[in-house]
Amino acid sequence: MLTYDMSMPATKRLPADERRRSILDAALSVLAEGGYAGMTTARLARKAGVTEPILYRHFASKRALLRALLDEVTARMIAAFHQLTGGETDTVAGLRRICLAYPELSRRYQREFRIINQALLEANDARTRELLAAHYDAYRRFLQDLIEQGQRAGTLRRDIPAAAGAWHMIHSALGFLMTQEIRGDAKGSIQVKAFADATLGGLLKVP
């Protein structure tokens, strides 16, 4: 549970939605700087410009705040996936679009992905791990549905369970995103196309 210090000065009153948004934005900054384990309520309250009682009013715990951040990132990513694949009748082409979009998505949500990856490493309790598992399971469901469509259409292998194929894509994406900053982007789009080919190659049905 969050603890608070009554000595902080009064803050400007904002509508609940605006205050919640400002706290989430502050949490992104604090998490990016010090990680999940290093985020304290006092530090977050200072960053958000609120008292700790106000912080507690919106988020009862660090875990509740992490849940809100994960829900937001999940919604944005699934919306991006729908935008990438919407109107595409070729399932393989849709999956390839998602793979090719990894660099842009990782740049757009660089801070969020860094926070989630760090939380994966730092999570030391079952309930936090469950939150993180639910985040990735949302991606699994979306990708599994696409892969099942491809299997029914005969363009993707049926001997590989669709769920396994979805997790393969997620694991490949995690490795790509986590090492992108180390590798740099010297080869540009050629590197990304090769990654997409490697990721999807094992799922494609051989004529």
GIQUIBEL-V101088 format. One record per backbone hydrogen bond with DSSP energy under -1.0 kcal/mol. CO is the residue of the C=O (numbers start at 0). NH is the residue of the N-H. Records with the same first field share a line. If there is no record, write none. Layout:
CO=NH / NH
This chain:
4=7
14=18
15=19
16=20
17=21
18=22
19=23
20=24
21=25
22=26
23=27
24=28
25=29
26=30
27=31
28=32
29=33
30=34
35=38
39=43
40=44
41=45
42=46
43=47
44=48 / 49
50=54
51=55
52=56
53=57
54=58
59=1
60=64
61=65
62=66
63=67
64=68
65=69
66=70
67=71
68=72
69=73
70=74
71=75
72=76
73=77
74=78
75=79
76=80
77=81
78=82
79=83
80=84
81=85
84=87
89=93
90=94
91=95
92=96
93=97
94=98
95=99
96=100
98=101
100=104
101=105
102=106
103=107
104=108
106=109
108=112
109=113
110=114
111=115
112=116
113=117
114=118
115=119
116=120
117=121
118=122
124=128
125=129
126=130
127=131
128=132
129=133
130=134
131=135
132=136
133=137
135=139
136=140
137=141
138=142
139=143
140=144
141=145
142=146
143=147
144=148
145=149
146=150
147=151
148=152
149=154 / 155
154=204
160=164
161=165
162=166
163=167
164=168
165=169
166=170
167=171
168=172
169=173
170=174
171=175
172=176
173=177
174=178
178=182
179=183
186=189
187=191
188=192
189=193
190=194
191=195
192=196
193=197
194=198
195=199
196=200
199=202 / 203
202=156
